Amino acid sequence: MRRTERLTIPGVRSETLGERDNGKVFILTEMSAYAGQDWALRALLALSRSGAQLPVGALGAGWGALASFAFGALLGASHVDLKPLLDELLATVKYEHKPKLPLADVIPDSAGNGPVEEITTFLTLYKAAWTLHTGFTLPASSPTTG
C-alpha cells in the first residue's frame, strides 16, 4: 500500500497576499517503486548534466545529507530537465476541497487555473512530496508569504 500524508497549510485563509492558501488541505501519495526509481534516475541524470558535484565527504554523511544536497542541486538543472520532474512530484499531490469529495489535481489546467494561489505553497508541496518519497525532511520554510 502506498504511503499517504495529509498536509494542511497553517493559518486562516484570506484574500491577503500570502494567506490565500492558508487552511487548504493537500493529500500526498507515494509513487510506485518503479515510478520512484525512474524519477530518481532521471533526477540523477539531470544533476549530472547540470555539472553538480557532490561535496567532499558527502557519501559518508548519510542518506539525509545526500537527499538535501540533491534537492538543492536540482535547482541548478535546466528548466527542460527540471520541469517534468517537478510536475511528477506535484502529480503525487491532490487538493482536498472538502472531505469525502473527489480530490482535485494541483497542477494547473492549460489556462493556469488550479487550487494553489501562492507561489510559496508550491515550494511547500515540493518539499513535502520529496520528504514523503525520500524519508528525509528538508530544511523548513514558511508555507506562506507576508
N, C-alpha and C positions, 0 to 999 in steps of 0.2 A: 504494500500500500504506500502511496506517495505521501510524504510529509506535507502538511499544510500549516500555515500560520495566518493569524488574523492580526492586521496592523491597523490601528486607529491613529489618525493624525491628531495630536493633542490640541486642546483649546476649543473655543466656541466659534462656530462658523459665522462670518460676517462678510460683507462686501468690501471690507477694508483690504487694501493690498497686503498680502502676507497672511491673511486669515481666511481666504476663500475656500481652502481645502480642510480647515480645522474641523474635526469631528467626523470626517469621512472615514469609511471603513474599507479596507482592501484585503482580499484573500489571496495569499501566495501559495502556489502549489509546486512542489518539486518536479523537475523534469524527469523523464525516464532515464535510467542508467545509460542507455545508448545515446539518447539526445544530449545528455550531460557530458559524456566523454567526447562526442563530436564537437560540442560547443567549446569545451576546454582545448581540444586540439586546434580548432580554428583561432581561438584566443592566443594560444602559444605561437602560432604561425604569424598572427598579426603583430605580436610583440617582437618576434624575430625580424620581421620586415621593417619595424619602426626603429630598429637598432638598439632596443633596450638591452642593457647589460645588467646581469644580476650583481648586486653589491657584494664586495668581498665578505665571505663568511655567511652569505645568505642561506646556502644549503644546510648549514649547521644550525640555523636559527629556528627551525621548525616550520611546520606547515602554515601556522597562523601568520608568521612573518612573510612567508612566500605569497600567501593569499593577499595580504595587504600590499606587498610590493607590486604584484601583478595588477591589482585593481588600479593603483596609481599609475603604473607604467602603461596601461591600456590607454590612458589619456593622451599618450604620445603617438598612438596609432593613427593612421589616416582615417578620414571620415568614411571612405569606401569600405575599409575593413571593420571599423568600429560600429557603424550604424546597424548593420544586420545583427551583430552580437548584442547590442543594447536592446534592439527590438525583440529579440528572442527572450531576453531576460524579462522584458515587460509583458511578453505573451504569457508568462507564468503568473502574472498578477491580474486579478479581476476586481472590479469595483462592486461593493455591496450597497446598492441604493437603499434597500430596506430588507430586513431579514425575511427569508423564505421567498423572495422574488428572484428571478433569474439574475445571475451576475453579468455585469457589463464589461466589455473589453476596455482596457486602459489606453491602448494605442488609439490615437485619434483617427477618425474617418478621413476620407480624401479631402474634405473641406476643413480639416483641422479641429473638428468638434470631438470632444471627449470629456470624461468626468474630471480630469485633472485640470485645475485652473491656475496653479502656482508652479513655476519652473522648479523651485526647490523641492517640491513634492516628488518630482521625477527622480532627483538625486536620492531622496529618502527611499523610494521604491527600488532603485537600482541597488543600493546598499543592502536593503532587506532581502532582496532576491539573491544577491551574492552570498550573504550570510547563510541563507537557507540552503544554498547549494554547496557551499564550501565548509560550513560548520564553524566558520571563524568570523567573529564580529569585527567590523571595521571601525575606525575612529568615529566617534559620534559627531553628528552635525545637527543643527537646528532644522526641524522639518518645515518651518515657515520663516518668512522674512518679516522685517518690521520691528 
